Amino acid sequence: MKRKGVLLSSVVCSIFFAVAVAENVRSDTQAADANAVLGTTGGPAPSTRFLALASATNQVGSTSTSLSDLPDMEVGVNSTGDCISATFSAEVAAGSGSTPETIGLRALLDGTVMEGHAGGVNNTHTPKSPFAYWGLVSFTSWKCGVSRGSHVVSIQWTSYGGTTIWARGRTLVVQGR
């Protein structure tokens, strides 16, 4: 029964990965990368395979205005080469205050920002509120031309305004082909 759940999760992540790649293409170079990832050279899209999963339910917080590692969101993967995708999701919130807070998130492969981030960081804006407002954030990043061997995929975050930001229910799914 568990095996069917992992397969279903892999299929769902593959669909999200294809949609995210198609929606985030911003240049000819990225279009070529997206075509390589999606296999859009006339045939069916190549299958992806599950590489790693990180998840944590505990609530963590930060006031750092510099990008730093999000706790428990780092995995080691063994790539056969070609492309790697990372799908991250979490509930996030920012401290209360009179101005909305912006939370920055990004995915890294071996310490280098992966594709799919406008300006290098995905920004999540929280509403102006007298209390912390929880919202769901999810994104998929990718990198093609990855060498064979061991790699590390991680998620970083920052509080642009310096108020406390929180994350809980975090999941990082890494796939490759």
matplotlib code that plots the C-alpha trace (Angstrom):
import matplotlib.pyplot as plt

x = [0.0, 2.8, 4.5, 1.3, 1.4, 5.0, 4.2, 1.2, 3.3, 5.9, 3.4, 1.8, 5.2, 6.1, 2.9, 3.7, 7.3, 6.2, 3.7, 6.2, 8.9, 6.4, 5.2, 8.6, 10.4, 11.7, 14.4, 15.7, 18.2, 15.6, 13.3, 16.0, 16.5, 12.7, 12.5, 15.3, 13.5, 10.1, 11.3, 9.3, 11.2, 8.2, 8.0, 6.5, 8.1, 10.7, 9.9, 11.4, 12.4, 12.2, 15.6, 14.9, 12.4, 12.8, 9.9, 9.4, 6.3, 7.8, 7.5, 10.7, 11.3, 13.9, 14.5, 17.5, 17.6, 20.2, 19.4, 20.0, 19.3, 15.7, 16.0, 15.6, 15.3, 18.5, 18.9, 21.8, 21.0, 22.8, 22.3, 22.7, 23.2, 20.9, 18.2, 17.2, 14.0, 13.1, 9.6, 9.2, 6.0, 5.3, 3.0, 4.6, 3.8, 5.3, 5.2, 2.4, 2.9, 1.6, 3.2, 3.1, 6.2, 7.9, 9.5, 12.2, 12.7, 15.0, 16.3, 20.0, 21.9, 25.3, 25.1, 24.1, 20.6, 18.4, 16.3, 12.8, 13.4, 12.8, 15.7, 17.1, 14.4, 10.7, 9.0, 6.0, 4.0, 2.0, -1.0, -1.0, -2.5, -2.5, -1.5, 0.6, -1.3, -0.4, -0.4, 0.7, 3.7, 4.9, 7.4, 9.4, 13.0, 15.2, 18.7, 19.8, 23.2, 23.9, 26.9, 26.7, 27.4, 26.5, 24.8, 23.0, 19.7, 18.6, 16.1, 17.0, 14.8, 15.0, 12.8, 13.2, 11.8, 13.6, 10.4, 9.9, 9.0, 7.8, 7.5, 5.9, 4.7, 7.7, 8.3, 11.1, 10.8, 13.7, 13.4, 15.7, 16.0]
y = [0.0, 2.4, 1.8, 2.9, 6.2, 6.9, 6.2, 8.5, 11.2, 10.8, 11.2, 14.2, 15.8, 15.1, 16.9, 19.9, 19.9, 20.1, 22.9, 24.9, 24.6, 25.6, 28.6, 29.9, 30.1, 33.6, 33.4, 31.4, 29.7, 28.8, 27.7, 25.3, 24.0, 23.6, 21.7, 19.4, 18.8, 18.2, 16.3, 18.5, 17.6, 15.9, 12.8, 12.0, 13.6, 11.5, 9.9, 11.3, 9.2, 10.0, 10.8, 12.1, 13.5, 15.7, 16.7, 18.3, 19.2, 21.3, 25.1, 27.0, 30.8, 33.3, 37.1, 36.9, 39.4, 37.3, 34.1, 31.2, 27.4, 26.5, 23.8, 20.2, 21.1, 19.7, 16.3, 14.4, 12.9, 10.6, 11.8, 9.8, 13.1, 15.3, 17.2, 17.5, 19.2, 20.3, 20.9, 22.7, 23.3, 24.7, 26.8, 30.1, 33.2, 36.5, 38.4, 40.8, 44.5, 47.4, 46.5, 43.3, 41.1, 39.5, 36.1, 35.1, 31.4, 29.7, 26.2, 25.5, 22.6, 22.3, 25.9, 27.4, 28.8, 26.5, 27.8, 29.1, 32.0, 35.5, 37.5, 34.4, 34.3, 33.4, 36.1, 35.3, 38.4, 38.2, 40.5, 43.4, 42.0, 42.4, 38.7, 36.2, 34.9, 31.4, 30.7, 27.9, 28.3, 25.9, 26.1, 23.9, 24.7, 22.8, 22.5, 20.7, 19.6, 18.1, 15.9, 12.3, 11.7, 13.1, 16.4, 18.4, 20.1, 22.7, 25.4, 28.9, 31.6, 35.2, 37.9, 41.0, 43.3, 41.6, 40.6, 37.0, 34.6, 31.0, 27.8, 24.5, 21.4, 21.6, 19.2, 19.0, 16.4, 15.9, 14.1, 13.5, 12.0]
z = [0.0, 0.8, -2.5, -4.4, -2.3, -3.3, -6.9, -6.8, -5.1, -7.8, -10.6, -8.9, -8.4, -12.0, -13.2, -10.9, -12.1, -15.8, -15.1, -13.0, -15.7, -18.4, -16.4, -15.4, -18.7, -19.2, -21.8, -24.8, -22.6, -20.1, -22.9, -24.1, -20.6, -20.2, -23.5, -22.2, -18.9, -20.5, -23.5, -25.8, -28.9, -30.5, -28.3, -24.9, -21.8, -20.3, -17.0, -13.8, -10.8, -7.1, -5.6, -2.1, 0.4, 3.4, 5.7, 9.0, 10.9, 13.7, 13.6, 13.1, 13.1, 12.1, 12.0, 9.7, 6.9, 5.1, 3.3, 5.6, 5.5, 6.4, 9.1, 8.0, 4.3, 2.9, 1.2, -0.5, -3.8, -6.2, -9.8, -12.9, -14.8, -16.8, -14.8, -11.2, -9.9, -6.3, -5.2, -1.9, 0.1, 3.5, 5.6, 6.3, 8.4, 9.4, 12.6, 13.3, 12.5, 10.6, 7.3, 5.3, 5.5, 2.6, 3.1, 0.5, -0.4, -2.9, -3.8, -4.1, -5.8, -4.4, -3.1, -6.5, -7.0, -9.2, -12.1, -11.7, -9.3, -10.7, -9.4, -7.6, -4.9, -4.7, -2.6, -0.5, 0.7, 3.9, 4.5, 6.9, 10.1, 13.9, 14.1, 12.2, 9.1, 7.9, 4.2, 1.9, -0.4, -3.0, -5.9, -8.2, -9.2, -11.6, -12.9, -16.2, -17.2, -13.7, -13.5, -12.4, -8.7, -5.3, -4.9, -2.2, -2.6, 0.1, 0.8, 2.1, 3.5, 4.7, 6.4, 4.3, 7.1, 10.0, 11.7, 12.8, 10.1, 10.7, 8.7, 9.5, 7.6, 5.3, 2.5, -0.1, -2.9, -5.3, -8.6, -11.5, -14.9]

ax = plt.figure().add_subplot(projection="3d")
ax.plot(x, y, z, "-o")
ax.set_aspect("equal")
plt.show()
